[in-house]
Amino acid sequence: MKELNQILKDLDNLSSNQSRKDYLLSICKNPNIKRHDLKRIACNILIENNFIEKYYRESFLVSLENLLLEKFSIFNKSLSFIFSI
């Protein structure tokens, strides 16, 4: 139970769902954590039950805002490259 609480606390501190998924996958793929370790088992269960999608729902506006910010940052980088030439 201690391991699960620690994982949930770590997930709460992460900013996006993608970073939360990456965190869980990194624990599952970590060769230093044995297969029967409770931390790895808890991560496998959370991944299989789509815990992140159910518990950390992002609103449509937040998703749209993140997408637009990403696109504008790429656009700004390309513009700065063009004008630097």
C-alpha positions in Angstrom: 0.0 0.0 0.0 2.9 2.3 0.7 4.2 1.9 -2.8 0.9 2.7 -4.4 0.5 5.8 -2.3 4.0 6.9 -3.3 3.2 6.3 -7.0 -0.1 8.3 -6.7 1.7 11.1 -5.0 4.3 11.2 -7.8 1.6 11.2 -10.4 -0.1 14.1 -8.8 3.1 16.1 -9.0 3.4 15.6 -12.8 1.9 18.2 -15.1 0.4 16.2 -18.0 -1.1 12.9 -18.7 1.6 12.0 -21.1 4.3 12.6 -18.5 2.2 10.4 -16.1 2.1 7.6 -18.6 5.8 7.9 -19.3 6.5 7.7 -15.5 4.4 4.5 -15.1 6.1 3.0 -18.2 9.5 3.9 -16.9 8.8 2.0 -13.7 7.6 -1.0 -15.6 10.6 -1.1 -17.8 13.2 -0.4 -15.1 15.5 -3.4 -15.0 16.4 -2.6 -11.3 12.9 -3.2 -10.2 12.2 -6.9 -10.0 9.1 -8.4 -11.7 7.4 -9.3 -8.4 8.1 -6.0 -6.7 4.9 -4.3 -5.4 5.8 -1.0 -7.1 6.0 -2.7 -10.5 2.8 -4.7 -9.9 1.0 -1.5 -8.9 2.1 0.3 -12.1 1.0 -2.6 -14.2 -2.4 -2.6 -12.7 -2.7 1.2 -13.1 -1.7 0.9 -16.7 -4.1 -2.0 -17.5 -7.0 -0.2 -15.9 -6.4 3.1 -17.7 -6.1 4.8 -14.4 -4.6 8.0 -15.8 -7.4 8.4 -18.4 -10.1 7.9 -15.8 -8.6 9.9 -12.9 -6.7 12.7 -14.6 -9.2 13.9 -17.1 -8.1 17.0 -19.0 -10.7 19.2 -20.2 -11.1 19.9 -23.9 -10.0 23.5 -23.5 -6.8 22.5 -21.7 -6.0 19.9 -24.4 -6.7 22.5 -27.1 -4.5 25.1 -25.3 -1.6 22.6 -25.0 -1.9 21.7 -28.7 -2.0 25.3 -29.8 1.0 26.3 -27.6 3.0 23.4 -29.1 2.2 24.4 -32.6 2.9 28.1 -32.0 6.3 27.3 -30.4 7.2 25.3 -33.5 6.1 28.2 -35.7 8.1 30.7 -33.6 11.2 28.5 -33.8 10.9 28.3 -37.6 10.4 32.1 -37.9 13.4 32.8 -35.8 15.5 30.5 -37.9 14.3 32.1 -41.2 15.0 35.6 -39.9 18.4 34.7 -38.6 19.6 33.7 -42.0 
